[in-house]
């Protein structure tokens, strides 16, 4: 389990390196786009003369154009970023569609709210995630205020070995309880102070009336470890880079964006089938 946690940590570290490299490439591409813009900007009347210029002369023209219009660099980078963001969002939507059964119907899921709700909000979380703890009231408020909302919780233990331990207990707990009873367990464990691991998760399980002998037996089964591995691979496939992350109407929504923002997206899904109409 420790090895799995380290691999996830390394993955996110590599993701940050790749992001930095992507930014550098964006700068290069932005400069190239500006050079093209400068070439196009040459008046038609001078096109024949420009074609006869040697490389230093052309470079001088490009440099002069960029010095006079430096804002085009930022414009080009912004366009490039928008295109890449759009492409990444489309890639995520395709991944969500291709993995809908694993997202919505996996046996390790916890289902809260209205099981037959007309909108489903999926949350990837970690019991040691501070942002997840702060986002808990948002999710509880949505369940309380929206009687047609279905919420699916997916353990995504990426922060520490203790996170994997807590997730293992939680997945075994789901074999005994679901719905409001599991929500009681989930709230108490997620609200715990300090680092959460096996001991704290077992303590909470006992507090909510779990059969501890059966729980220990369920935790020892290979299926618990398999379930955690499936969730981690699924998150990787979907591009879930941190917790909390949500899936709504086929889109990945990253971060603890708050009650109002989540409610607005849910309302939009009912209105037009997307998180933004």
PAFI-884610 format. One record per residue (C-alpha): x, y, z; residue number from 1; residue in three letters. Coordinates in Angstrom, 1 decimal. Example, Ala and Ser with C-alpha at 12.3 -4.5 7.8 and 13.67 -1.06 7.14 Angstrom:
<drengus>
       xx       yy       zz     k     r
     12.3     -4.5      7.8     1   ALA
     13.7     -1.1      7.1     2   SER
</drengus>
This chain:
<drengus>
       xx       yy       zz     k     r
      0.0      0.0      0.0     1   UNK
      2.9      2.4      0.8     2   UNK
      4.3      1.7     -2.7     3   UNK
      0.9      2.6     -4.3     4   UNK
      0.8      5.8     -2.4     5   UNK
      4.3      6.8     -3.4     6   UNK
      3.5      6.0     -7.0     7   UNK
      0.5      8.3     -6.9     8   UNK
      2.6     11.1     -5.3     9   UNK
      5.2     10.7     -8.0    10   UNK
      2.5     10.8    -10.7    11   UNK
      1.3     14.1     -9.4    12   UNK
      4.8     15.4     -9.2    13   UNK
      5.4     14.5    -12.7    14   UNK
      2.2     16.1    -13.7    15   UNK
      3.4     19.4    -12.3    16   UNK
      6.7     19.0    -14.3    17   UNK
      4.7     18.3    -17.4    18   UNK
      2.6     21.4    -16.8    19   UNK
      5.7     23.6    -16.5    20   UNK
      7.1     22.1    -19.8    21   UNK
      3.8     22.8    -21.5    22   UNK
      3.9     26.4    -20.4    23   UNK
      7.4     26.8    -21.9    24   UNK
      6.2     25.2    -25.1    25   UNK
      3.3     27.7    -25.1    26   UNK
      5.7     30.6    -24.9    27   UNK
      7.7     29.2    -27.9    28   UNK
      4.5     28.5    -29.9    29   UNK
      3.2     32.0    -29.0    30   UNK
      6.4     33.6    -30.3    31   UNK
      6.0     31.5    -33.5    32   UNK
      2.5     32.6    -33.9    33   UNK
      3.5     36.2    -33.5    34   UNK
      6.2     35.8    -36.2    35   UNK
      3.5     34.4    -38.5    36   UNK
      1.3     37.4    -37.7    37   UNK
      4.1     39.8    -38.5    38   UNK
      4.8     38.1    -41.8    39   UNK
      1.1     38.3    -42.7    40   UNK
      1.0     42.0    -41.7    41   UNK
      3.5     42.9    -44.4    42   UNK
      1.5     45.1    -46.8    43   UNK
      0.6     43.3    -50.1    44   UNK
      2.4     46.0    -52.0    45   UNK
      5.7     45.0    -50.3    46   UNK
      5.2     41.3    -50.5    47   UNK
      7.4     40.9    -53.5    48   UNK
     10.2     42.9    -51.9    49   UNK
      9.8     41.0    -48.6    50   UNK
     10.3     37.7    -50.4    51   UNK
     13.7     39.0    -51.6    52   UNK
     14.9     39.8    -48.1    53   UNK
     17.6     37.7    -46.5    54   UNK
     17.1     36.0    -43.1    55   UNK
     18.6     38.8    -40.9    56   UNK
     16.4     41.3    -42.6    57   UNK
     13.3     39.2    -42.0    58   UNK
     14.2     38.7    -38.4    59   UNK
     14.7     42.4    -38.0    60   UNK
     11.2     43.0    -39.3    61   UNK
      9.7     40.4    -37.0    62   UNK
     11.6     41.9    -34.0    63   UNK
     10.5     45.4    -34.9    64   UNK
      6.9     44.2    -35.1    65   UNK
      7.0     42.5    -31.8    66   UNK
      8.5     45.5    -30.1    67   UNK
      5.8     47.7    -31.4    68   UNK
      3.0     45.2    -30.7    69   UNK
      4.1     43.1    -27.7    70   UNK
      0.5     42.4    -26.8    71   UNK
      0.2     39.9    -29.6    72   UNK
      2.5     37.5    -27.7    73   UNK
      0.0     37.4    -24.8    74   UNK
     -2.9     37.1    -27.2    75   UNK
     -1.3     34.1    -29.0    76   UNK
     -0.5     32.3    -25.7    77   UNK
     -4.1     32.9    -24.5    78   UNK
     -5.5     31.4    -27.7    79   UNK
     -3.2     28.4    -27.4    80   UNK
     -4.2     27.8    -23.8    81   UNK
     -7.9     28.0    -24.6    82   UNK
     -7.5     25.5    -27.4    83   UNK
     -5.5     23.1    -25.1    84   UNK
     -8.1     23.5    -22.4    85   UNK
    -10.9     22.8    -24.8    86   UNK
     -9.1     19.7    -26.1    87   UNK
     -8.4     18.5    -22.6    88   UNK
    -12.0     18.9    -21.6    89   UNK
    -13.2     17.0    -24.6    90   UNK
    -10.7     14.2    -23.8    91   UNK
    -12.1     14.1    -20.3    92   UNK
    -15.7     13.9    -21.5    93   UNK
    -14.8     11.0    -23.8    94   UNK
    -13.1      9.2    -20.9    95   UNK
    -16.1      9.8    -18.6    96   UNK
    -18.4      8.4    -21.3    97   UNK
    -16.2      5.4    -21.8    98   UNK
    -16.0      4.6    -18.1    99   UNK
    -19.6      5.5    -17.0   100   UNK
    -20.3      2.1    -15.5   101   UNK
    -17.1      2.2    -13.4   102   UNK
    -17.9      5.7    -12.3   103   UNK
    -21.6      5.2    -11.4   104   UNK
    -22.1      1.5    -10.6   105   UNK
    -19.0      0.2     -9.0   106   UNK
    -19.7     -1.9     -5.9   107   UNK
    -17.3      0.2     -3.8   108   UNK
    -19.3      3.3     -4.3   109   UNK
    -21.4      5.0     -1.6   110   UNK
    -24.7      6.3     -2.8   111   UNK
    -26.3      9.2     -0.9   112   UNK
    -29.3     11.5     -1.4   113   UNK
    -31.9     10.3     -3.8   114   UNK
    -30.8      7.0     -5.4   115   UNK
    -33.2      7.7     -8.3   116   UNK
    -32.3     11.4     -8.6   117   UNK
    -32.5     13.1    -12.0   118   UNK
    -28.9     14.5    -11.6   119   UNK
    -25.9     12.6    -10.3   120   UNK
    -23.0     14.3     -8.6   121   UNK
    -19.9     12.1     -8.2   122   UNK
    -17.2     13.1     -5.7   123   UNK
    -13.6     11.8     -5.6   124   UNK
    -12.3     12.4     -2.1   125   UNK
     -9.5     11.5      0.4   126   UNK
    -10.2     11.2      4.1   127   UNK
     -7.0     13.2      4.8   128   UNK
     -7.8     16.0      2.3   129   UNK
     -8.3     19.3      4.1   130   UNK
    -10.2     20.7      1.1   131   UNK
    -12.5     17.7      1.2   132   UNK
    -13.2     18.4      4.9   133   UNK
    -14.1     22.0      4.1   134   UNK
    -16.3     20.9      1.2   135   UNK
    -18.3     18.4      3.3   136   UNK
    -20.9     21.1      4.3   137   UNK
    -21.4     21.9      0.6   138   UNK
    -22.3     18.3     -0.2   139   UNK
    -24.5     18.0      2.9   140   UNK
    -26.3     21.2      2.0   141   UNK
    -26.9     20.1     -1.5   142   UNK
    -28.4     16.7     -0.4   143   UNK
    -30.6     18.5      2.2   144   UNK
    -31.8     21.2     -0.2   145   UNK
    -32.1     19.2     -3.4   146   UNK
    -34.4     16.1     -3.0   147   UNK
    -33.8     15.1     -6.6   148   UNK
    -30.0     14.9     -6.3   149   UNK
    -28.1     11.6     -6.3   150   UNK
    -24.5     11.8     -4.8   151   UNK
    -21.9      9.1     -5.4   152   UNK
    -18.8      9.0     -3.2   153   UNK
    -15.6      7.4     -4.6   154   UNK
    -12.6      6.8     -2.3   155   UNK
     -9.5      8.3     -3.9   156   UNK
     -6.7      7.8     -1.4   157   UNK
     -3.8      9.7     -2.9   158   UNK
     -2.3     11.7      0.0   159   UNK
     -0.8      9.1      2.3   160   UNK
     -0.6      5.5      3.4   161   UNK
     -3.1      6.5      6.1   162   UNK
     -5.5      7.5      3.4   163   UNK
     -5.3      4.0      1.9   164   UNK
     -6.0      2.5      5.3   165   UNK
     -9.0      4.7      5.9   166   UNK
    -10.3      3.9      2.4   167   UNK
     -9.9      0.2      3.1   168   UNK
    -12.0      0.4      6.2   169   UNK
    -14.6      2.6      4.5   170   UNK
    -15.0      0.2      1.6   171   UNK
    -15.4     -2.7      4.0   172   UNK
    -18.0     -0.7      6.0   173   UNK
    -20.1     -0.3      2.8   174   UNK
    -20.6     -4.1      2.8   175   UNK
    -22.7     -3.6      6.0   176   UNK
    -24.3     -0.1      5.6   177   UNK
    -25.3      2.3      2.9   178   UNK
    -27.3      5.5      2.5   179   UNK
    -27.9      7.7      5.6   180   UNK
    -26.2      5.2      7.9   181   UNK
    -23.0      5.3      5.8   182   UNK
    -23.3      9.0      5.6   183   UNK
    -23.1      9.0      9.5   184   UNK
    -19.8      7.1      9.3   185   UNK
    -18.5      9.3      6.4   186   UNK
    -19.2     12.6      8.2   187   UNK
    -17.6     11.5     11.5   188   UNK
    -14.4     10.1      9.8   189   UNK
    -14.0     13.0      7.4   190   UNK
    -14.5     15.5     10.2   191   UNK
    -11.7     13.9     12.3   192   UNK
     -8.8     16.2     13.3   193   UNK
     -5.2     15.3     12.3   194   UNK
     -4.1     12.5     10.1   195   UNK
     -6.6      9.7      9.6   196   UNK
     -5.6      6.0      9.4   197   UNK
     -6.8      2.5     10.2   198   UNK
     -7.1      3.1     13.9   199   UNK
     -9.3      6.1     13.6   200   UNK
    -11.4      4.6     10.9   201   UNK
    -12.0      1.5     13.0   202   UNK
    -13.0      3.6     16.0   203   UNK
    -15.6      5.5     13.9   204   UNK
    -16.9      2.2     12.5   205   UNK
    -17.4      0.9     16.0   206   UNK
    -19.1      4.2     17.0   207   UNK
    -21.8      3.8     14.3   208   UNK
    -22.5      0.2     15.2   209   UNK
    -20.6     -1.8     12.6   210   UNK
    -20.1     -5.6     13.3   211   UNK
    -16.3     -5.4     13.9   212   UNK
    -15.6     -9.1     13.5   213   UNK
    -17.2     -9.1     10.1   214   UNK
    -15.5     -5.8      9.2   215   UNK
    -12.1     -7.3     10.0   216   UNK
    -12.9    -10.3      7.8   217   UNK
    -14.1     -8.1      4.9   218   UNK
    -11.0     -5.9      5.1   219   UNK
     -8.8     -8.9      4.7   220   UNK
    -10.4     -9.8      1.4   221   UNK
     -8.5     -9.1     -1.8   222   UNK
    -11.6     -7.3     -3.1   223   UNK
    -10.9     -4.3     -0.9   224   UNK
     -7.4     -3.8     -2.3   225   UNK
     -8.7     -4.4     -5.8   226   UNK
    -11.4     -1.7     -5.3   227   UNK
     -8.9      0.9     -4.2   228   UNK
     -6.7      0.1     -7.2   229   UNK
     -9.7      0.4     -9.6   230   UNK
    -10.6      3.8     -8.2   231   UNK
     -7.0      5.1     -8.5   232   UNK
     -6.7      3.8    -12.1   233   UNK
    -10.1      5.3    -12.9   234   UNK
     -9.1      8.7    -11.5   235   UNK
     -5.9      8.6    -13.6   236   UNK
     -7.8      7.8    -16.7   237   UNK
    -10.3     10.6    -16.1   238   UNK
     -7.5     13.1    -15.4   239   UNK
     -8.5     13.6    -11.7   240   UNK
     -5.4     15.3    -10.4   241   UNK
     -6.5     16.2     -6.8   242   UNK
     -9.3     16.0     -4.3   243   UNK
    -12.1     16.9     -4.1   244   UNK
    -12.9     16.5     -7.8   245   UNK
    -16.4     16.1     -9.1   246   UNK
    -18.0     14.5    -12.1   247   UNK
    -21.2     16.1    -13.3   248   UNK
    -23.0     15.7    -16.7   249   UNK
    -19.9     14.0    -18.1   250   UNK
    -17.6     16.8    -17.1   251   UNK
    -14.7     16.8    -14.5   252   UNK
    -14.9     19.7    -12.1   253   UNK
    -11.8     20.1    -10.1   254   UNK
    -11.5     21.6     -6.6   255   UNK
    -13.7     22.7     -3.7   256   UNK
    -15.6     25.2     -5.7   257   UNK
    -18.3     25.7     -3.0   258   UNK
    -22.0     25.2     -2.6   259   UNK
    -23.2     28.1     -4.8   260   UNK
    -21.0     27.1     -7.7   261   UNK
    -22.0     23.4     -7.5   262   UNK
    -25.7     24.3     -7.2   263   UNK
    -25.4     26.6    -10.3   264   UNK
    -23.9     23.7    -12.3   265   UNK
    -26.5     21.3    -11.1   266   UNK
    -29.3     23.7    -12.1   267   UNK
    -27.6     24.2    -15.5   268   UNK
    -27.6     20.4    -16.0   269   UNK
    -31.3     20.3    -15.5   270   UNK
    -31.8     23.3    -17.8   271   UNK
    -29.6     22.3    -20.7   272   UNK
    -27.8     19.1    -19.9   273   UNK
    -24.4     20.8    -19.4   274   UNK
    -22.7     22.5    -16.4   275   UNK
    -22.8     25.8    -18.2   276   UNK
    -25.7     26.8    -20.5   277   UNK
</drengus>
